[in-house]
Amino acid sequence: MFITARLLANRHPQFIARTVFVQNKNVDDACRLINRILGKEGILERYRLNQYYEKPFKTRRRINHERCKAIYNEDMERKIKFVLRKNRHEPFPGCY
Amino acid sequence: MLSALRNTLRNPILRLFHTTSSQATEKFDHKRIPLDDEGVQGEKIVDLDSVLKSKQNLFPTIESDDMLFDGTPYKNLPICNIRISHNNTILTLTDAAGSVKLIKSCGIEGFKNAKKGTNIAAQTTAISLATKAIDRGFKTVRVKVRGLGPGRLAAVKGLQMGGLDIVSITDNTRVSWNPPRPRKVRRL
């Protein structure tokens, strides 16, 4: 509740969002963790995209390419899963 | 249609007619299939969720403002701001209110031109700022990092190597999802 109040009071509250505590003086781990979170949330990507203006035709091309890649990856993952399946009821199907 | 087909398959009386002798000796039993292999966690791939689950007190909560570090509440700790760009790294040390006490950049440190934007420059700058800060009586700080660049990791690490006690790391990179139009693309 207090956090909500603080978020409402200030649109950019400091030291609440995107903050990681350092544990056991292990700065490296904390840095890695926060970088990974930023990368996963797409914040770093957004930052990189906004460095320079992206013309609309490039945006369209990029988004289409991303969609194609996602579809391909999804199918390929399924195929790989199918080929590498190990947990068979019959260990050597077709070999009698 | 499908369910009807399935029923015929399941029912032994209505089994479909086939001429070859059945090769499988026993009936297929779904229960005997082992569970999905979860896989071994790789050396380099770290599951984020498991890391978060295993560690406590990693992220700030309601109480973290008043948590004591070296006898000072978290909200009153001095802040070390690190601004990183491709060409330079600027570190400032401010008190909790935000007034600047110390400022250092790779340029001030003596690195010139392209050398300013290296991680080595960032690290040495951070170390010198940290030693100076300790002279002034700052010991425990929270770190705010802004921007991406080669000095990002090195600067934070340099602060620690210089002897400062880092309590938390905050990312303060300016990011917007609907920004004003950025500058045009560089053409080389």
Interface residues (C-beta under 8 A of the other chain):
Chain A: F2 I3 Q14 F15 I16 R18 T19 V20 F21 V22 Q23 K25 V27 D28 A30 C31 L33 I34 N35 R36 I37 L38 K40 I43 L44 R46 Y47 R48 N50 Q51 Y52 Y53 E54 K55 K86 N87 R88 H89 E90 Y96
Chain B: Q23 A24 F28 D29 R32 I33 P34 L35 D36 D37 L48 V51 K55 N57 L58 F59 P60 T61 I62 S64 Y74 K75 R142 K144 L148 R152 L153 V156 K157 Q160 D165 I166 V167 S168 I169 T170 D171 N172 T173 R174 V175 S176 W177 P179 R181 P182 R183 K184 V185 R186
